[in-house]
């Protein structure tokens, strides 16, 4: 079973109430600072916006769907 959620840290303490399915089990906890992680993602997206190979792939996908863009169901 996997349980994922965002939690707010208060005074360097974190209390996680787990669903009942986790009773008497061992769990792995990984802590990631989401603010710095989001900044890293934005930086990578800015790099991708200038990457010629990525832009070529994006154009190819757009071209593939251009003919059906004006179709109606």
Secondary structure, 3 states (H helix, E strand, C coil): CCCCCCCCCECCECCCCCCHHHCCCCCCCCCCCHHHHHHHHHHHHHHHCCCHHHHHHHHHHHHHHHCCCCCCC
